[in-house]
Amino acid sequence: MGFKMGIVGMPNVGKSTLFNALTRTAAAQAANFPFCTIEPNVGEVAVPDARLDKLAEIATSKSIIPTRMTFVDIAGLVKGASKGEGLGNQFLANIRETDAIAHVLRCFEDGDVTHVDGRVDPVADAETIETELMLADLESIEKRLQNLVRKVKGGDKDAVQQVRLLEAAKAALEDGKPARVLEIDEDDVKAWKMLQLLTTKPVLYVCNVGESEASEGNAHSAAVAEMAASQGNSHVIISAQIEEEISQLEDDEAQMFLEEMGLNEAGLDRLIKAGYALLHLETYFTVGPKEARAWTIKEGTSAPKAAGVIHGDFEKGFIRAETIAYDDFVTLGGEQAAKEAGKMRAEGKGYIVKDGDVLHFLFNT
């Protein structure tokens, strides 16, 4: 399990340039006019994790298989998208299929790149798109409530639950707040997710700055940071242009380029880390002579559920998980040494997997 992040934003903010860099392809046409992306481009990238390489080195694994993350480049949204302006309805539907939204905001000045509203104001751009998503949700809610009337009268419990949740979301939206601000009871979480409201998606603001501002940002990105903090959202500063240049270089050259630009790591790494934090994701590992592999799970996942990420039969027939903490595996020099030092634990069904755990599952077939 990885996760799917939709890259959204107004036209000409650098979405397609960022997508090209992230997926190391030129599949998304980056052009200086609105709606150059007609269909959502989908690309999968390996999630970089130095821990996986270290584990593979110690275990002399023949292959290394990282977990993967999917990016969807969704064409530019404009004011009125919720009413079909631009190619709005199609793109709003594409957003529903993602786990989170990476909202790319133009934080660079460039007279050669047209802004659809003729000015650079990332906070206003963010508000425009948030408003369109909220309006789209309100319209969707109204239609659903109308369709549920008959079922509610018939005493359908699921319909009653849906109406209660939809009414709560509607109240928040009419108050000018996205649906994600609502606190949902555990009993309602599954039904809430099934509603697929656009404004329930977690948002990560991506401040696209000029090359010379990639390490520190600028006044525009500072304004976005303040906005994100006030909303309880997060942000990252990236120069899409730099990321595209890096994507064409070999690893050693890319590292040298980053150092010259005053950057510790590539924007892709920062974006993925921020995305993992946004969705409360963790990584565990399976390691052996054949392969070293990373697996993505939600924070708080039990050992049987984690096993199920590999195969459903592992979860159904789960007996126990042989567990070694990453630091112990590395410090002691591998599985056998960790076992001899008493650092391999046998954990049962109630064990909550921790980030970095090296696991081996035992199960009945």
Protein Blocks (a to p, Z undefined) as FASTA:
>chain_A
ZZddddeddehiopmmmmmmmnopakbccddbehkbmbdcddddddddfklmmmmmmnop
abdcdddddddddddddehklnopajlmmmmmmmmmpmbdcddddfbdcfkbccfklpac
fklmmmmmmmmmmmmmmmmmmmmmmmmmmmmmnopaklmmmmmmmmmmmmmmmnopafkl
pccdfklmmmmmmnopaklpccdddddddfklmmnopfklmmmmmmmmmnopacddddfk
lmmmmmmpcfklmmmmmmmnopabdfklmmmmmmmmmnopacdddddfkbccdddddehi
afklmmmmmpmklmmmocbdcdddfklmmmnopaklmmmnopaccddfklccdehiacdd
dddZZ
